[in-house]
Amino acid sequence: MKVVRTIPEVRAHVGAARAAGRTTGLVPTMGAFHAGHQALMRAAGEACDEVVVSLFVNPTQFDESSDFAAYPRVEDDDAALAREAGAALLFAPAPGEMYPGGFATTVTVAGLGEVLEGAHRPGHFAGVCTVVAKLLSIVAPDVAFFGQKDAQQLLVIRRMVADLDLPVEVRGLPTVRDADGLALSSRNRRLSPVDRRLALALPAALSVAERAIRAGERDPETIRRLAIDVTRGRIELEYLVVVDPRDLTPVPEVTGEVLVAAAARVGDVRLIDNVLPTPSPRSPAPATSAPVQEVS
Ligand code: AMP
């Protein structure tokens, strides 16, 4: 695996691959790799001949400078994990390579990019879309891989790629979790042991919502109340919503697949997670309460 820092080096690598008839898969990341990132890289390796991983802690998508400063940076470990997962090229540019003096263009996705994470983190998706548009232009991959863990990001990027007619296929992959249910996240390594336990309230709340929906509960407010109850006294929920997975609008009633998405602060670490439950076709009568998983 080669590590490169400049755009011409990336273009030379993927240009040579293309000339040899080889397809390219891109996995955009901010580093601090875990098994979720590696799952994306392995999927890229199964679908494409060449796997390019970008590693760039993109300053423009952070709404809090403290979060940007605290974001883990472990490039040597990342290079080893990317190599292990089959990457051919690791593109790790300096900020000046991506945003040279005079940089003045921003890509925004209206609507989808303005709710949930977009509302709680002003400017976040403009930063994400601009950097992903640049990476898609630099690498020109056949397929780009993203995690369902960032469900809204996946939707926003699909919208951007469709709207701008970008010649790339976007693939989403399921969330990889630790054995106890916590979704893997680069930010998890900033959790203290106590906060790591408290953080389990987030997947526990989502799994309560999921089970209520599978048991036949159709009222989003009841589902939210059951889930929110699980988090009390443990994590500081920013939002927990039951929305249409196609456009993120609140659903008046659960009649098909829904996205239950949540964001929470655990200490000074902000975590997001989601599930995509579908009510069973032969659901029993709506449940009045669902079993609540103990997370203490
Ligand atoms: P990040 O480095 O956090 O920007 O994430 C890079 C990519 O990995 C994004 O497409 C994320 O959605 C994806 N990702 C992050 N965490 C997970 C996870 N636990 N499971 C699967 N994909 C993930």
Boltz pocket constraint, residues with backbone or C-beta under 6 A from the ligand:
constraints:
  - pocket:
      binder: B
      contacts: [[A, 28], [A, 29], [A, 30], [A, 31], [A, 35], [A, 36], [A, 37], [A, 39], [A, 40], [A, 145], [A, 146], [A, 147], [A, 148], [A, 149], [A, 150], [A, 173], [A, 174], [A, 175], [A, 176], [A, 177], [A, 183], [A, 184], [A, 185], [A, 186]]
      max_distance: 6.0
